């Protein structure tokens, strides 16, 4: 048996996808970048993913195909 790290947690992945699709207003990009830096310093990979996706959504509010 081979060990894999990190162990996949499907509920966390689903929560990140759901948060990335949420229609709630996003905080300013500066706050999101601070959250990204904090997640990086603490080694929180899921937090880095979530913060990075939200930075992109906040910086470019138009969806693909709109305009």
Secondary structure, 3 states (H helix, E strand, C coil): CCCCCCCCCHHHHHHHHHHHCCCCCCCCHHHHHHHHHHHHHHCCHHHHHHHHHHHHHHHCCCCCCCC
